[in-house]
């Protein structure tokens, strides 16, 4: 075989190899795109998503892919928690915070003094772990979904009062968040509110059963005078801003209202212990229902208001420390 023919054969083999690699790459890209589209369609079906145009759907698909990348990045940065596709995966971080983490309005959570003595038994030994759903006291009603209304403050206050009624009176009541949206004029309805205003309203006026005053997720005309029996509280306490006092209050008195700072990592959280960066303000009301320890890491058990498909059946385990978990100077409990 002469050198000229041999060179041509080598060149042809090279072209076949390059062409084969290109086909292989294109096939891989096609399969990847197909898989991404399948995952997006599965996401849409599971969470009931629809979009007004193909252009809007294309935009949301790209946001979805970007959020998946961010979830993978968070997994590497924070191995204590698992991140992935959630019902928020077609939203930008800015949209997510604006829609689902804007429910706290307060200028005074740094300066409040205790309203009443919390009457805790400081001599009682604090258990190493606690979960009201398992250990009591009382019991919690099912996790609910606030929707796109900034009403987390109302859901949080109501959940603590429901727990209180189960402890004090052995009554299984599901109370109305919508009444607080409509009738508590010292708070902002879907534009946010604060615990002390809401507790004062319930102390003075009482709450209806949710079945008589159901949640619609927008502020409406107050109907409190038309809904039958109203359930009042005697007042509320602001707990001391230290971890042991809060643990004692959980064990002895039940669920606690507080606030946290919510940002992007919350939107892709699925399970595990979540770490959050230090902030000097909070934007989301939540209910503390327990605490524990795993792999030498202490955490709070937080009941959220985004439904049971988010997090650990609607809950999150949030790191317990003095700077980056719950806001220790904003912890309240009804009495």
C-alpha positions in Angstrom: 0.0 0.0 0.0 1.5 3.3 -1.0 1.8 6.2 1.4 -0.8 8.3 -0.5 -3.6 5.6 -0.2 -2.6 4.8 3.4 -2.9 8.5 4.3 -6.3 8.7 2.7 -7.6 5.7 4.7 -6.3 7.2 7.9 -8.0 10.5 7.1 -11.3 8.8 6.3 -11.1 6.8 9.5 -10.5 10.1 11.3 -13.5 11.7 9.7 -15.7 8.7 10.7 -14.4 8.9 14.3 -15.2 12.7 14.4 -18.6 12.2 12.8 -19.3 9.4 15.2 -18.4 11.5 18.2 -20.5 14.4 17.0 -23.5 12.0 16.6 -22.9 10.6 20.0 -22.7 14.1 21.5 -25.9 15.2 19.7 -27.6 12.0 20.9 -26.5 12.7 24.5 -27.7 16.3 24.3 -31.0 15.1 22.9 -31.4 12.6 25.7 -30.5 15.2 28.3 -33.0 17.7 26.8 -35.7 15.0 26.7 -35.0 14.0 30.3 -35.3 17.7 31.3 -38.5 18.1 29.5 -39.9 15.0 31.1 -39.0 16.2 34.6 -40.6 19.6 33.9 -43.8 17.9 32.7 -43.8 15.7 35.7 -43.3 18.8 37.9 -46.2 20.6 36.2 -48.5 17.6 36.7 -47.6 17.0 40.3 -48.1 20.7 41.3 -50.9 21.6 39.0 -48.9 24.2 37.0 -50.1 25.8 33.8 -48.9 28.9 31.9 -50.7 31.4 29.7 -48.5 31.0 26.7 -45.7 28.9 25.2 -43.3 31.8 25.7 -44.1 31.9 29.4 -43.8 28.1 29.7 -40.4 28.3 28.0 -39.3 30.9 30.4 -40.5 28.9 33.4 -38.7 25.8 32.0 -35.4 27.7 31.9 -36.0 28.9 35.5 -36.8 25.3 36.5 -33.4 24.2 35.0 -31.5 27.0 36.8 -33.1 26.1 40.1 -32.1 22.4 39.6 -28.5 23.6 39.1 -28.7 25.7 42.3 -30.1 22.7 44.2 -27.1 20.6 43.2 -24.8 23.4 44.3 -26.6 23.6 47.7 -26.2 19.8 48.2 -22.4 20.2 47.9 -22.3 23.2 50.2 -24.7 21.8 52.8 -24.5 18.0 53.1 -26.8 18.1 56.2 -29.8 18.7 54.0 -31.3 17.5 50.8 -32.4 19.9 48.0 -34.2 19.3 44.8 -37.4 20.0 42.9 -40.3 21.5 44.9 -43.5 23.3 44.1 -41.5 26.5 44.0 -39.0 25.3 41.3 -40.4 27.4 38.5 -40.0 30.7 40.5 -37.0 33.0 40.7 -35.6 33.6 44.2 -37.0 37.2 44.0 -40.5 35.9 43.1 -40.4 33.2 45.8 -39.5 35.7 48.6 -42.0 38.2 47.4 -44.8 35.7 47.2 -44.1 33.4 50.1 -41.8 35.2 52.6 -43.4 38.6 53.1 -45.7 37.8 56.0 -44.0 39.6 58.9 -44.5 43.3 59.6 -43.0 44.5 62.8 -40.8 47.4 64.0 -40.7 46.3 67.6 -39.6 42.7 67.9 -36.2 43.8 69.2 -37.6 45.9 72.0 -40.6 44.1 73.5 -40.4 43.2 77.1 -42.2 40.1 78.5 -45.9 40.7 78.8 -46.5 38.1 81.5 -44.3 35.8 83.4 -44.1 32.5 81.5 -44.5 30.5 84.7 -42.0 27.8 83.7 -40.6 25.2 86.0 -36.9 26.0 85.6 -36.0 23.0 87.8 -37.5 20.5 85.4 -34.8 18.6 83.5 -34.9 19.4 79.8 -35.2 16.3 77.6 -32.5 15.7 74.9 -35.2 15.8 72.2 -38.8 16.7 71.9 -41.6 16.7 69.3 -45.1 17.8 70.2 -46.5 15.5 67.5 -45.1 12.5 69.4 -44.6 13.7 73.0 -47.2 16.4 73.4 -48.3 18.4 75.3 -51.6 18.4 73.4 -51.6 17.8 69.6 -51.2 19.8 66.4 -53.8 20.1 63.6 -52.6 19.2 60.1 -50.2 21.5 58.3 -52.0 24.0 56.0 -51.0 26.0 52.9 -51.2 29.8 53.0 -51.0 30.1 49.2 -49.8 33.4 47.7 -51.2 35.4 50.6 -48.7 36.8 53.2 -50.7 35.2 56.0 -48.1 33.1 57.8 -48.5 35.3 60.9 -52.1 34.3 61.1 -51.5 30.6 60.5 -48.7 30.6 63.1 -50.8 32.3 65.8 -53.8 30.0 65.1 -51.7 26.8 65.3 -50.4 27.8 68.7 -53.9 28.6 70.0 -55.2 25.3 68.6 -52.4 23.5 70.5 -53.2 25.5 73.7 -56.9 24.5 73.5 -55.9 20.8 73.2 -53.7 21.2 76.3 -55.9 23.3 78.6 -59.4 22.1 77.7 -58.8 18.8 75.8 -60.6 20.3 72.8 -59.8 19.4 69.3 -60.5 22.7 67.4 -59.5 24.0 64.0 -59.7 27.7 64.1 -60.1 30.5 61.5 -57.0 32.2 60.0 -59.3 34.0 57.6 -60.9 35.8 60.6 -57.6 37.3 61.5 -57.0 38.5 57.9 -60.5 40.1 57.8 -61.0 41.4 61.3 -57.6 42.2 62.9 -57.3 45.8 61.7 -53.9 46.3 63.4 -52.3 43.8 61.0 -52.1 43.9 57.2 -54.1 40.8 56.0 -52.2 39.3 53.1 -49.6 42.0 53.4 -48.3 40.7 56.7 -48.8 41.0 60.4 -47.3 40.4 63.8 -47.9 38.1 66.7 -48.7 40.5 69.5 -51.4 42.3 67.5 -53.0 39.0 66.5 -52.9 37.5 70.1 -54.4 40.7 71.4 -57.2 40.4 68.9 -58.0 36.8 69.9 -57.8 37.7 73.6 -60.4 40.5 73.1 -62.6 39.0 70.4 -62.0 35.2 70.0 -61.7 33.1 66.9 -64.4 31.2 65.0 -64.0 27.6 63.9 -62.4 27.3 60.5 -65.5 25.4 59.2 -67.6 28.4 60.0 -65.1 30.9 58.7 -63.1 29.2 56.0 -59.8 30.4 54.5 -59.9 32.1 51.1 -56.5 33.8 51.1 -57.6 37.4 50.5 -58.7 40.1 52.9 -62.5 40.4 52.9 -65.3 41.9 55.0 -65.1 40.9 58.7 -67.8 38.3 59.4 -66.9 37.6 63.1 -70.4 38.6 64.3 -72.1 36.0 62.0 -70.2 32.8 62.7 -71.2 31.5 66.1 -69.0 30.5 69.1 -65.7 32.3 69.4 -62.7 30.9 71.2 -60.6 33.3 73.3 -57.3 33.2 75.0 -56.3 34.7 78.4 -53.3 36.5 76.9 -49.8 35.6 75.7 -46.2 35.7 76.9 -42.9 36.7 75.3 -40.4 34.1 76.2 -36.8 34.9 77.4 -34.4 34.9 74.4 -32.4 31.9 75.4 -32.5 28.4 74.0 -33.1 26.5 77.3 -36.1 28.7 78.2 -37.6 28.1 74.8 -37.0 24.3 75.2 -38.7 24.4 78.6 -41.7 26.3 77.2 -42.1 23.7 74.4 -42.0 20.8 76.8 -44.2 22.3 79.5 -46.6 24.6 77.7 -46.7 23.6 74.0 -46.2 25.2 70.6 -44.4 28.5 70.1 -44.7 31.3 67.6 -41.6 32.9 66.2 -40.1 34.1 62.9 -37.2 33.2 60.6 -35.4 34.7 57.6 -36.4 32.9 54.4 -34.4 33.1 51.2 -33.5 30.9 48.2 -32.3 27.8 49.9 -35.8 27.3 51.5 -37.4 27.0 48.1 -35.5 23.8 47.1 -35.3 22.3 50.6 -36.7 18.7 50.8 -35.3 17.2 54.1 -32.5 17.3 56.6 -31.1 20.0 58.8 -31.2 23.4 57.1 -28.5 26.0 57.7 -29.3 29.6 57.0 -27.0 32.7 56.8 -27.0 35.3 59.5 -29.5 38.1 59.1 -30.7 41.0 61.3 -34.4 40.7 60.4 -37.0 38.1 59.8 -39.6 37.8 57.0 -41.6 34.6 57.8 -43.7 33.5 60.8 -43.4 29.8 61.8 -44.4 27.5 64.7 -41.7 25.8 66.7 -43.0 22.3 67.8 -39.8 20.6 69.0 -36.1 20.1 68.9 -33.4 17.4 68.6 -29.9 16.5 67.7 -28.4 14.6 64.8 -24.7 14.1 63.9 -23.7 16.5 66.7 -25.9 19.2 65.2 -28.7 20.7 67.3 -31.9 21.7 65.5 -35.4 23.1 65.9 -38.4 21.3 64.4 -40.4 24.0 62.6 -43.9 23.7 61.3 -44.3 25.8 58.1 -47.4 27.0 56.2 -46.6 25.8 52.6 -48.6 22.6 52.7 -47.4 19.0 53.3 -45.6 18.5 49.9 -42.9 20.9 51.0 -40.0 19.8 53.2 -40.6 17.0 55.7 -44.4 16.7 55.5 -44.6 20.5 55.8 -41.8 20.8 58.4 -38.2 21.8 58.4 -35.4 21.0 60.8 -33.6 24.3 61.3 -30.1 24.6 62.8 -30.2 25.7 66.5 -27.8 28.5 67.4 -27.7 32.1 68.5 -27.5 33.7 65.1 -28.8 31.7 62.2 -32.0 29.8 63.2 -35.1 31.2 64.8 -35.1 34.8 66.0 -34.7 34.3 69.8 -35.9 37.8 70.6 -39.2 37.1 68.9 -40.7 34.1 70.6 -44.3 34.1 71.8 -46.8 31.7 73.4 -50.5 32.0 74.1 -51.9 31.3 77.6 
